[in-house]
Amino acid sequence: GRLGGPFLINAGRGRLQVEADILAALEAGTLKGATLDVFETEPLPSDSPLWSHPAVTVTPHNAAMSEPEAVATLIAAQIRRLEAGEPLEHVVDPARGY
């Protein structure tokens, strides 16, 4: 596919994933990347290798009431922008702290 392989996205519950297994799968090439919002230990320890891994995106773990239709519309628009080579909207900027 366009992303070059499988990606893991977990915004559910931290204990549903095993971070050591995710890192091993990334290093082995089984996973192309991971976007993670929850972790085995919350907050994610500052010395976790997930913070600096080049194929991992850590999201800010903030919750909100969401309308499923609105979220699906936003995700579809982001995918269209990505596939068209356009800049994504609402991107986290670590330099700004969020």
JOHUPE-V918643 format. One record per residue. SS is DSSP state (a for helix, b for strand, c for the rest). NEAR is the number of other C-alpha atoms within 10 Angstrom. D_CENTER is the distance of its C-alpha to the mean C-alpha in whole Angstrom. Layout:
ss->SS near->NEAR d_center->D_CENTER
ss->SS near->NEAR d_center->D_CENTER
This chain:
ss->c near->5 d_center->18
ss->c near->6 d_center->17
ss->c near->9 d_center->13
ss->c near->9 d_center->16
ss->c near->11 d_center->15
ss->c near->14 d_center->13
ss->b near->16 d_center->9
ss->b near->15 d_center->7
ss->b near->13 d_center->5
ss->b near->16 d_center->7
ss->c near->15 d_center->8
ss->c near->13 d_center->11
ss->c near->12 d_center->13
ss->a near->16 d_center->13
ss->a near->11 d_center->16
ss->a near->11 d_center->15
ss->c near->16 d_center->13
ss->c near->11 d_center->15
ss->a near->18 d_center->13
ss->a near->11 d_center->16
ss->a near->10 d_center->16
ss->a near->18 d_center->12
ss->a near->19 d_center->14
ss->a near->12 d_center->17
ss->a near->14 d_center->15
ss->a near->21 d_center->13
ss->a near->14 d_center->17
ss->a near->10 d_center->19
ss->c near->12 d_center->17
ss->c near->13 d_center->16
ss->c near->18 d_center->13
ss->c near->17 d_center->12
ss->b near->24 d_center->8
ss->b near->21 d_center->5
ss->b near->16 d_center->2
ss->b near->22 d_center->4
ss->c near->18 d_center->6
ss->c near->22 d_center->10
ss->c near->22 d_center->12
ss->c near->14 d_center->15
ss->c near->10 d_center->17
ss->c near->9 d_center->16
ss->c near->9 d_center->16
ss->c near->15 d_center->14
ss->c near->12 d_center->17
ss->c near->9 d_center->17
ss->c near->8 d_center->18
ss->c near->10 d_center->15
ss->c near->14 d_center->15
ss->c near->22 d_center->11
ss->c near->14 d_center->12
ss->c near->12 d_center->13
ss->c near->15 d_center->12
ss->c near->11 d_center->12
ss->c near->16 d_center->9
ss->b near->21 d_center->7
ss->b near->17 d_center->5
ss->b near->18 d_center->6
ss->c near->16 d_center->6
ss->c near->13 d_center->10
ss->c near->14 d_center->10
ss->c near->8 d_center->13
ss->c near->7 d_center->15
ss->c near->6 d_center->17
ss->c near->5 d_center->19
ss->c near->8 d_center->18
ss->c near->8 d_center->20
ss->a near->9 d_center->19
ss->a near->9 d_center->21
ss->a near->10 d_center->19
ss->a near->11 d_center->16
ss->a near->11 d_center->16
ss->a near->11 d_center->18
ss->a near->13 d_center->16
ss->a near->12 d_center->13
ss->a near->12 d_center->16
ss->a near->14 d_center->17
ss->a near->17 d_center->14
ss->a near->14 d_center->14
ss->a near->13 d_center->18
ss->a near->14 d_center->17
ss->a near->14 d_center->15
ss->a near->11 d_center->18
ss->c near->9 d_center->20
ss->c near->9 d_center->19
ss->c near->11 d_center->19
ss->c near->10 d_center->17
ss->c near->12 d_center->14
ss->c near->11 d_center->15
ss->c near->7 d_center->14
ss->c near->9 d_center->11
ss->c near->13 d_center->11
ss->c near->8 d_center->14
ss->a near->10 d_center->14
ss->a near->6 d_center->17
ss->a near->6 d_center->18
ss->c near->7 d_center->16
ss->c near->9 d_center->14
